[in-house]
């Protein structure tokens, strides 16, 4: 596996999962969650998105970020694809590249689907604030539900992203409107969207998710903020209803 991706578990495992991180994050932030999947018999792969961990680009359209992940589908297929935050919107953009026959579960974890122009600068400022240097101890104080390992990995991830990436992703995706991609769900793909409590986070809105599309489900989580993989990994695991595999 290259430096732009990590893997967990045995390549001989009968099931495969692809994990896609969010903006100002990295593959490292999936460490604890990946281990949960390995325990369920998965081989797990997590790449770094363009703009992260030194992966530069002049084009940060979400379609380009999705196309950059195409090599991971050349020799492999996946039973489960999970994208958090920006990674969720990228995963939605991956639908045209998925195999046409294999049953695939796609889980979008609090993805930004629609960002009105009036909110764009506010959201960008909020994300840029994330790039402020913080110690592990400061992150632990801000996020008491996170483990120390999670805070260490989050700190590492933030250090591998810069302002240019954040600003370019917002600049290259105007208008920010991706809910329309739900209209093209392949017959062999089931999508579940997990949405944070609107009292705690407004990145994703249940109203932005169509209710009349087959093989699409939206679940609102009470008392959970944006960082669902850290706060409620069980909520994601509950969506994966496949039987335990023998390796």
C-alpha distance (Angstrom), angle and dihedral (degrees) to the residues before:
residue distance angle dihedral
X1 . . .
X2 3.81 . .
X3 3.79 125.8 .
X4 3.81 87.8 -100.9
X5 3.82 92.5 65.1
X6 3.80 140.6 35.1
X7 3.77 131.9 -154.6
X8 3.78 135.4 -155.6
X9 3.78 131.4 -166.5
X10 3.78 131.3 15.8
X11 3.82 121.2 -38.7
X12 3.81 84.5 -141.4
X13 3.81 91.8 64.3
X14 3.79 113.6 122.3
X15 3.80 94.0 -129.9
X16 3.78 132.6 51.7
X17 3.78 133.8 -158.4
X18 3.80 131.6 -167.9
X19 3.82 117.8 -156.2
X20 3.81 122.0 -161.5
X21 3.80 119.2 -165.6
X22 3.79 129.6 -146.2
X23 3.79 136.1 -113.0
X24 3.84 114.4 -60.2
X25 3.79 87.0 13.5
X26 3.82 133.1 96.0
X27 3.78 143.6 -158.6
X28 3.82 88.8 -85.5
X29 3.80 91.9 70.6
X30 3.82 89.6 66.9
X31 3.82 93.2 62.5
X32 3.81 99.1 104.8
X33 3.79 94.6 38.4
X34 3.80 92.0 47.8
X35 3.80 89.1 56.8
X36 3.82 89.5 56.2
X37 3.79 89.3 55.5
X38 3.80 92.6 46.8
X39 3.80 88.7 54.4
X40 3.82 87.1 56.9
X41 3.79 92.8 53.8
X42 3.80 101.5 -92.5
X43 3.77 132.5 140.1
X44 3.81 103.7 -143.1
X45 3.79 131.1 -155.4
X46 3.82 125.1 -174.4
X47 3.82 121.1 -178.9
X48 3.78 129.3 -166.1
X49 3.80 113.2 -113.2
X50 3.78 121.2 -125.8
X51 3.79 110.3 -81.3
X52 3.79 93.3 34.8
X53 3.82 132.2 95.1
X54 3.79 91.6 9.8
X55 3.83 95.8 -50.8
X56 3.81 101.1 138.6
X57 3.78 127.9 -169.3
X58 3.79 139.5 170.3
X59 3.80 91.2 -142.9
X60 3.80 121.0 58.6
X61 3.79 100.5 169.5
X62 3.80 110.1 139.1
X63 3.80 89.6 -121.1
X64 3.82 87.9 58.5
X65 3.81 92.2 48.8
X66 3.81 88.1 52.1
X67 3.81 93.8 46.9
X68 3.80 88.9 51.5
X69 3.81 88.3 63.2
X70 3.82 93.7 54.7
X71 3.84 93.4 99.1
X72 3.81 88.4 66.9
X73 3.81 88.2 64.4
X74 3.81 97.8 49.0
X75 3.81 96.3 85.9
X76 3.79 101.9 7.5
X77 3.77 138.3 61.3
X78 3.79 123.9 -164.0
X79 3.77 133.7 -138.4
X80 3.79 90.9 -161.5
X81 3.81 132.5 25.7
X82 3.80 117.2 -172.6
X83 3.79 125.1 -173.4
X84 3.79 125.3 -177.7
X85 3.81 122.8 -154.5
X86 3.83 107.9 -39.2
X87 3.80 86.5 5.9
X88 3.79 88.4 61.6
X89 3.78 92.2 55.6
X90 3.81 89.5 46.4
X91 3.82 89.3 51.0
X92 3.80 88.8 53.7
X93 3.81 88.2 52.7
X94 3.82 89.0 53.5
X95 3.82 94.2 66.8
X96 3.84 94.6 99.6
X97 3.81 90.4 55.2
X98 3.81 97.6 52.3
X99 3.83 121.0 106.7
X100 3.79 111.1 -90.7
X101 3.80 98.0 -132.1
X102 3.81 110.7 29.7
X103 3.80 114.5 97.5
X104 3.79 106.4 -118.8
X105 3.79 131.6 -174.9
X106 3.80 113.2 -149.2
X107 3.80 117.6 -167.0
X108 3.79 117.9 -167.0
X109 3.79 110.5 -163.7
X110 3.82 112.0 -154.5
X111 3.82 94.6 -40.5
X112 3.82 121.4 -174.2
X113 3.81 101.4 -117.8
X114 3.80 103.5 161.8
X115 3.80 125.5 21.3
X116 3.82 113.6 179.7
X117 3.80 114.8 -139.2
X118 3.80 89.9 -114.7
X119 3.81 90.2 58.9
X120 3.80 99.1 40.7
X121 3.81 96.9 87.8
X122 3.81 91.2 43.5
X123 3.80 91.9 52.8
X124 3.80 92.2 44.7
X125 3.80 91.1 51.7
X126 3.82 90.3 49.2
X127 3.81 91.3 52.3
X128 3.80 93.2 45.3
X129 3.80 87.4 54.2
X130 3.81 86.3 61.5
X131 3.80 88.5 64.9
X132 3.80 90.9 64.2
X133 3.78 108.4 117.2
X134 3.80 110.3 -103.5
X135 3.76 131.6 173.2
X136 3.77 121.5 -121.9
X137 3.80 88.4 -110.6
X138 3.80 91.6 54.8
X139 3.80 90.7 51.5
X140 3.80 90.8 49.1
X141 3.80 90.2 51.9
X142 3.82 91.0 50.1
X143 3.81 93.3 45.3
X144 3.82 109.3 35.6
X145 3.81 91.9 170.2
X146 3.82 92.0 61.1
X147 3.78 123.6 90.3
X148 3.79 120.1 -120.3
X149 3.80 89.3 -112.1
X150 3.80 89.6 54.0
X151 3.80 91.0 52.0
X152 3.80 91.7 48.0
X153 3.81 91.7 51.3
X154 3.79 92.5 45.3
X155 3.80 90.5 51.8
X156 3.81 89.9 50.2
X157 3.81 91.6 49.1
X158 3.80 93.9 51.3
X159 3.80 90.2 51.3
X160 3.82 89.4 59.1
X161 3.81 95.6 57.3
X162 3.80 128.5 67.5
X163 3.79 141.0 -162.1
X164 3.81 92.7 -99.5
X165 3.80 91.6 62.0
X166 3.80 93.2 49.3
X167 3.80 94.1 45.9
X168 3.82 92.6 45.2
X169 3.80 94.2 50.5
X170 3.79 90.3 54.2
X171 3.82 92.9 42.9
X172 3.81 95.2 48.2
X173 3.81 96.1 47.9
X174 3.79 104.8 57.7
X175 2.92 119.9 174.1
X176 3.80 94.8 30.4
X177 3.79 98.6 -143.4
X178 3.80 121.7 136.4
X179 3.80 106.6 145.1
X180 3.80 88.4 101.0
X181 3.81 89.5 71.3
X182 3.81 88.8 74.3
X183 3.81 87.8 73.3
X184 3.81 90.2 71.2
X185 3.81 102.5 55.8
X186 3.84 108.3 148.5
X187 3.80 117.6 -124.2
X188 3.82 91.2 -112.3
X189 3.83 96.4 51.1
X190 3.79 127.7 84.8
X191 3.80 118.0 -165.6
X192 3.79 127.3 -159.9
X193 3.80 120.2 -174.5
X194 3.81 117.5 -157.8
X195 3.80 112.0 -157.6
X196 3.80 126.1 -162.3
X197 3.80 122.0 -125.8
X198 3.84 106.6 -80.7
X199 3.80 88.4 -139.4
X200 3.80 87.9 65.1
X201 3.80 104.9 29.7
X202 3.81 138.3 13.2
X203 3.81 101.1 -167.7
X204 3.80 93.5 109.5
X205 3.80 127.7 27.6
X206 3.79 127.2 -158.4
X207 3.81 87.4 -140.2
X208 3.81 89.6 65.2
X209 3.80 92.3 60.6
X210 3.83 116.7 82.7
X211 3.80 114.7 -121.8
X212 3.81 98.7 -160.5
X213 3.81 101.2 61.1
X214 3.78 120.4 106.5
X215 3.81 116.8 -123.6
X216 3.82 92.0 21.5
X217 3.80 123.3 110.1
X218 3.80 130.7 174.8
X219 3.80 122.8 -158.2
X220 3.80 124.0 -170.5
X221 3.80 116.0 -150.3
X222 3.80 118.2 -147.4
X223 3.79 118.8 -140.8
X224 3.80 94.4 7.6
X225 3.80 126.5 115.9
X226 3.79 131.2 -153.7
X227 3.80 97.4 -71.9
X228 3.79 95.0 73.4
X229 3.84 95.7 154.1
X230 3.81 88.2 60.9
X231 3.80 99.4 36.3
X232 3.80 103.1 35.3
X233 3.82 112.0 12.7
X234 3.81 87.2 154.9
X235 3.81 89.6 65.8
X236 3.79 88.9 60.8
X237 3.79 93.9 43.3
X238 3.81 90.3 51.9
X239 3.81 89.5 63.9
X240 3.79 91.4 57.6
X241 3.78 99.1 82.7
X242 3.78 98.1 171.4
X243 3.82 119.7 127.5
X244 3.78 118.6 -102.8
X245 3.78 110.1 -87.5
X246 3.77 127.7 -138.8
X247 3.78 115.1 -130.7
